Amino acid sequence: MNMLHSFLNWYVEEIKLSAEDQGAEIEKDEQVKILDRLSVKISNIKEMVIEK
């Protein structure tokens, strides 16, 4: 779970940086929004697992 969380955070940031370099408006990009939500969900799951 930690590896997935770390990778996804890194991957989302790399996509954002790449999109910004190309002049894309990442705030409007559905894929970035979905990845951000997925990252939050994985973070929540990770916290639940740690608490148990």
VEXRODO-867515 format. One line per field, with one value per atom (N, C-alpha, C): residue number from 1; atom name; x, y, z. Coordinates in steps of 0.05 Angstrom, whole numbers, plus 5000, padded with zeros to 4 digits. Atoms other than C-alpha are relative to their C-alpha. Layout:
BEGIN
resi	c(NUM:...)
name	c(CA:...)
u	c(X:...)
v	c(Y:...)
w	c(Z:...)
END
This chain:
BEGIN
resi	c(1:1:1:2:2:2:3:3:3:4:4:4:5:5:5:6:6:6:7:7:7:8:8:8:9:9:9:10:10:10:11:11:11:12:12:12:13:13:13:14:14:14:15:15:15:16:16:16:17:17:17:18:18:18:19:19:19:20:20:20:21:21:21:22:22:22:23:23:23:24:24:24:25:25:25:26:26:26:27:27:27:28:28:28:29:29:29:30:30:30:31:31:31:32:32:32:33:33:33:34:34:34:35:35:35:36:36:36:37:37:37:38:38:38:39:39:39:40:40:40:41:41:41:42:42:42:43:43:43:44:44:44:45:45:45:46:46:46:47:47:47:48:48:48:49:49:49:50:50:50:51:51:51:52:52:52)
name	c(N:CA:C:N:CA:C:N:CA:C:N:CA:C:N:CA:C:N:CA:C:N:CA:C:N:CA:C:N:CA:C:N:CA:C:N:CA:C:N:CA:C:N:CA:C:N:CA:C:N:CA:C:N:CA:C:N:CA:C:N:CA:C:N:CA:C:N:CA:C:N:CA:C:N:CA:C:N:CA:C:N:CA:C:N:CA:C:N:CA:C:N:CA:C:N:CA:C:N:CA:C:N:CA:C:N:CA:C:N:CA:C:N:CA:C:N:CA:C:N:CA:C:N:CA:C:N:CA:C:N:CA:C:N:CA:C:N:CA:C:N:CA:C:N:CA:C:N:CA:C:N:CA:C:N:CA:C:N:CA:C:N:CA:C:N:CA:C:N:CA:C:N:CA:C:N:CA:C:N:CA:C)
u	c(5017:5000:5018:4982:5057:5013:4988:5090:4981:5020:5026:4995:5005:5013:5024:4977:5084:5002:4999:5084:4979:5021:5017:5004:4994:5037:5021:4978:5101:4989:5011:5064:4982:5018:5010:5016:4984:5062:5015:4986:5102:4982:5019:5040:4993:5006:5023:5023:4977:5093:5003:4998:5094:4978:5022:5026:5004:4995:5045:5022:4978:5109:4989:5012:5065:4978:5019:5019:4971:5027:4959:4989:5013:4909:4992:5004:4914:4975:5024:4857:4975:5023:4809:5003:4995:4840:4987:5014:4794:5018:4982:4850:5015:4985:4889:4981:5019:4826:4995:5005:4813:5024:4976:4885:5003:4999:4882:4980:5020:4818:5009:4990:4848:5022:4979:4909:4990:5012:4866:4987:5012:4827:5020:4979:4890:5013:4989:4917:4981:5019:4853:5001:4998:4858:5026:4974:4931:4998:5004:4912:4984:5017:4858:5016:4984:4907:5020:4981:4958:4987:5014:4906:4993:5008:4888:5023)
v	c(4976:5000:5025:4977:5047:5005:4998:5033:5012:4989:5046:5029:4972:5110:5018:4984:5136:5003:4999:5118:5018:4984:5149:5030:4972:5214:5011:4992:5217:5003:5001:5199:5024:4977:5252:5026:4975:5306:5002:5000:5285:5007:4994:5288:5030:4972:5357:5017:4985:5383:4999:5004:5354:5016:4986:5383:5030:4971:5452:5009:4994:5450:5003:5000:5438:5021:4979:5495:4991:5010:5452:5012:4991:5475:4976:5025:5419:5001:4997:5447:4989:5009:5427:4972:5026:5360:4978:5020:5303:4977:5022:5251:5008:4991:5293:5001:5000:5303:4972:5028:5228:4989:5009:5213:5012:4987:5264:4987:5013:5233:4972:5027:5164:5001:4997:5187:5005:4995:5214:4975:5025:5149:4980:5018:5108:5009:4989:5154:4994:5006:5144:4970:5029:5068:4994:5005:5070:5008:4992:5108:4980:5020:5058:4974:5024:5000:5004:4995:5033:5001:4999:5045:4973:5027:4971:4984)
w	c(5000:5000:5000:4999:5017:4973:5026:4950:4980:5019:4911:5006:4993:4949:4992:5008:4938:4970:5029:4865:4988:5011:4851:5005:4994:4886:4981:5018:4845:4971:5027:4781:4994:5004:4789:4998:5001:4803:4973:5026:4741:4977:5021:4698:5000:4997:4725:4989:5009:4712:4969:5029:4642:4986:5012:4626:5001:4997:4653:4980:5019:4610:4972:5027:4549:4998:5000:4568:5004:4995:4587:5026:4976:4638:5017:4985:4689:5018:4983:4731:4986:5016:4675:4990:5010:4659:5017:4985:4679:5010:4991:4682:5025:4976:4732:5024:4978:4774:5010:4992:4774:5015:4986:4793:5028:4974:4849:5020:4982:4877:5008:4995:4871:5021:4981:4909:5028:4974:4965:5012:4991:4969:5010:4991:4973:5026:4976:5026:5024:4979:5067:5007:4995:5059:5015:4987:5079:5030:4972:5143:5015:4986:5159:5006:4996:5151:5023:4979:5196:5027:4975:5250:5012:4991:5254:5011)
END
